Amino acid sequence: MQKLVATDHSVQISGLQKQFTRHDSGEVNRVIDDVSFAVPKNSFFTLLGPSGCGKTTTLRCLAGLETADRGEIWMNGQAVFSAAAGRDVPPDSRPIAMVPQSYGIWPHMKVFDNAAFPLRYGRKTYPRPETQRRVLTMLEQVGLSEYADRWSTQLSGGQQQRLALARALLCEPEVLLLDEPLSNLDAKLRSQLRTELRSFQQKFGVTTIYVTHDQGEALAMSDTIVVMNRGRIEQIGSPSEIYDSPATRFVADFVGSANLIPGVLDRPAGSRDRVVDAKTTLGVVRCERFTTPPAPPTAGQEIFVCVRPENIRVITASREAEGPNRFPGRIMTAEYLGDRQEMVVTVGDVTLRAHADAHFDAHPGDDVTVVLDPAWTVALWS
């Protein structure tokens, strides 16, 4: 089988499909539908989406725990799965390590023995003195050296997560697979450990593929995010691209908070100005961001305008207002959050969520002017 040319990628997936058939009804459910992506070496790559979108099944196919029906999987230029060629490398022969959601810590073993397991029984084993040196060094790096002789059941949730990561890294994997490893922790500990996890990944330089449904985790930790929905990829991009320039309504609505306003195309982007004007119930909205449409856009085409609450300014109605995307509105609710006020403002029949200055002197029922920043307002074709 011919090798892929792109050696700067640790993982490449092409045309992956996986379906399950319900035994009671015979109904076929395609959980992965023509998924393709490439993971750059040494990067933190995240599969993000709601429950049932196919992200964990994709990860399990990468690990060899599920067998896809179609497509190919390549790791460091070598095919580990090809439906057409009948090739399916078993999990223990793939250059991976995996941390499951439950961590997979063995309760009958002490911390040292849990970490040492892959060096004793894995793909590459070491003599006892070398195993001890490597394990103690790794436990020191993840802050668990003083717990080496403690039973694993005596560790906290955060310490168990570090132990699972240490054991995975001791496998010396080319690709590290993480299946929602922070989901069982409380919010404060999740925030702390996601910083540690990203720091460990950068320190060891291992290519990491991370599965989560938590948008905050994905935005904070990732180099690249794949947003999945119903087995298909909605968008691939950097955290800022996913958040600031969503490609679809689903991405805009799922990642963060967004105001989605239906309208029709009034003026397609020109060859010079790269600006879209949309007729909405607010009035004409200027959008300086938009993705490539599936077909040449035409006036009257149905679109959606997307604008994040932090990209809407609320100012007093009496203040001089010039420029595009300024509309009269009325405050419905206002919540003081210390660093800002979160407001619900109506403009005609449209309800918008917006942020205002923490000390903005306005109250529910007051008339205001709402300003949508054109530079951060996005026209969506689907």
Secondary structure, DSSP 4 states (H G I P E B T S, - for coil): -PPPS-TTEEEEEEEEEEEEE-TTT--EEEEEEEEEEEEETT-EEEEE--TTSSHHHHHHHHHTSS--SEEEEEETTEEEEETTTTEE--GGGSSEEEE-TTTT--TTSBHHHHHHHHHHHSSS---HHHHHHHHHHHHHHTT-GGGTTSBGGGS-HHHHHHHHHHHHHHT--SEEEEESTTTTS-HHHHHHHHHHHHHHHHHHT-EEEEEES-HHHHHHH-SEEEEEETTEEEEEE-HHHHHHS-SSHHHHHHSS--EEEEEEEEEPPPTTT--EEEEESSSEEEESEEPPPSS---TT-EEEEEE-GGGEEEEETTS---SSSEEEEEEEEEEE-SSEEEEEEEETTEEEEEEEETT----TT-EEEEEE-GGG-EEE--
